């Protein structure tokens, strides 16, 4: 047994497998989180604006939040894989000549299947967080802006958005942290190469050669460090929200 050493950290940080896994994890987390925030904010804003169907939409948009990620993976696989429901429908109505012509969205190197699963789960979560804040914003602010000559787009970007920004940032941090460290979705829908960081850590840990075990620990420590940084950023955002609520 060796004492404390940075040897394995240096080796991991220079490893091609680690760097490709880090890039892949950051890519799928960033893209899915940014899209989820944009679409979630738009969904929340549209629900607040719709007066007649508000109650129905409130009940429907929360449904994906209650579904476990494993079930979401099965839904995405059964609908969007080349043998899934959607390609079969396209084949039956003659849009594609073979089901294999449907783009490979599962196990692809771009992680599209992973991101679709995250989006299906994360958009309602962002909408729920933002919707709560939007409901507490006085309509008089928008009315004053409209009376002063602002259009609806300007009201949203210059009046509403600054007020919901701390909550939007908090939601982004939460979903980014989850998707960056999640194991099950990349494991079930991800490509063999590159692997997401949690998958790479698992591969190193379960390697029969025990020399690889420290590499798994290093990757886990890096994931922990990223989580700590994200928690710190979240706490700062929470402080801003608390100041606003006062």
N, C-alpha and C positions, 0 to 999 in steps of 0.2 A: 504493500500500500504506500502511495506517495502522499506527502503532505500537501498543503495548499499550493496550487500551481495554476498558472494561466496558459499552460501549454495547450490544453484542449480548446480553450477559447480561441487562441490564435489559429489552430488547425481548422476549427469549424468556420471561422470568419473568412478563411482563405479557400474553403471547400466550394467547388462548383455546384454540388448538390444543394448545399445550404443556401448559397446566393440565389440560385434559381427558385428554390422553395420560398425564400423571403420575398423575392420579386412577385411570385405568383400569389402569395397570400396577401401582400399589400395591394396588388392589382385588383383581385376579386373583392377585397374588403372595401377599398376606396371607391371603385366603380359602383358596386351595389349600394353602398351607403349614400353616396352623392345622389344617385338616381332615386333611392328610397326617400331621401329628404325632400327633393324637388317634388316628386309625385305625391308624397304624403302631405306636404304643405298645401298643394293644389287641391287635394281631396278634402282636407279639413276646411279650407276656405270655401269650397263649393258646397259643402254640407251646411256651413253657417249661412251662406247666401240663399240656399234653397229653403224657403219657408214651408211650402206645401208638403214635401216628402221628407222633411227633416227627421222625423221619428223613425221612419222605415230605413233610411240611410244610416242612421246612428246604430241600428241593430245589425245591419248587414255587414258594414265595414269592419266590425270587430270580430267577426267569425274566424278569420285566419289566425288571429292571436291565440285562440283557444286550441288550435290544432298543433300537436307536437311536430317537431322538425322531421322526425322519422316518417310520420304519416305524410307530411308535405313532400318528402323525397319520393315516396311511393306514388303520389299523385302526379308529380312532374314526370317521373319515369313512365308511368302508364299512359300519359297523355302525349308527351313530346318525344319519346324515343322513336326510332324508325319503325318499330313494330307496334307503336302506341295508337291511341284513339284518333288523334289529329291527322297523322299521315294516312290512316285508313280512310278517314272521311274524304281527304283530298284525292286519294286514289279512286274511291268509289264514284266521285263526281267528275272524274276525268282531268283534274288539274295536273296531276302527276301520273306518269305511265307505270312507275314502280314505286313501292314504298321506300326503296333505297335511295330514290332521288330526293327525298326529304332531307334537309340539312341535318347533319349529326350534331345535336345539341346536348347529348349526354356523353360523358367521358371525353369530351373534346378538350384540346390543349388550351383553349381560351376560357374555359370554365363557365360557359354560358348556362349550362344546366344548373350549376351551383348558384350563379347569380340570380337566375329566375326564381329558384327556391327561396333565396334570401329576400328578394323583392316582394314575393307573395306574402312573406311573413312580416317584413319590416315596414312596408308602406302603411298598413293599418296601425302599426305601433306608433310611427311618427305622427300619423293623422290624429291618433288618440291624444298624444301629448300636446300637440299644437292646438287641437280643437278645444281643449280645456282652457287654454290661454285666450284663444279667440273669443270664447263665450264671455270672458270677463272684461273684454275691451268695450268700452262704451261706444254705442253707435253714433253718439254726438260728435265724436272725433272725425269720423268719416263724413258726416253731414256738414260739418264746418269746412272741411277741405273741399267738398263738392261746391259749397256755396261760394268759396273763394276762387273758383274757376278750375280746380283740379279735375282731371278725368278719372275714371275708375282704376286705370293702370297706375296712375300717379298716386292715388290714394293707397293702393296696395303697397307699392315700393317705398313710398316716403312716409306713410303713416302707420300702416299695419305691420309691415316687415320689421322695422326697427324694434317694435314692441314684442314681437314673437321670437326675435333672433336668439336670445339666451336659451329659450326652450328648444329651438331648432338645433342649436349647437349641442345642447345636452343630449338630445335624441340621437344626433349624429355620433357622438362619442360612445354612447351605449351600444348602438348597433355595429359600429366599427370594431369596438373591442370584442364583441361577441363573435362576429364573423371572422376576425383575425385569429382568434383562439379556438374556434369551433372544430370539432373532429368529425362528427357523424356525417354531415352533408358532403364535405370534400372526399371523405372516405368512400361514400356510396355512389357519388356522381362525378367525382373528379378523375382526371387522366392519370395514367401510370407515371407519366413524366410531363411537366414538373409536378411534384407533390406539394401540397400545402404544408406549412411548417409543423402543425401538430401530427400530420401523417408521417413526415420525415422523422420526427422525434420517436414515434411509435416503431417505425422500421428499425431505427438504430437501437432502440431498447430491446426489441425482440430478436435482434440478430444473435445467432448461436455463438458468435465470437464475442466474448465478454469485453474485449478491448473497445468495442463500439459503445458500450454502456455509458461512459462519460460524455460522449458526443450528444446522447439523448438528454442528459442532465443539463448540458450547456444550452441546448435549444430551448429546454423548458425554462431555464433562467432568463433567457432572452425574451421569451414570451411573457414571463412574469414582469420583467423590467418594462416592457411595452405597456402592460396592463397598469402598472403603477403610474406611469406617465399619463395615461389616459384618465385614470382616477383623479389625478391631480388637476388635469384640465377640466374634468367634470365638476370638481369641487369649486373651481374658480367660476365656472358658468352658473353653478347653484347659488353662489354668493351674489352674483349679479341679479338672478331671478328674485332672491330674497329682498334685495334692495328695492327692486321694482314693485314687489308686492306691498312693501311698506308705504 
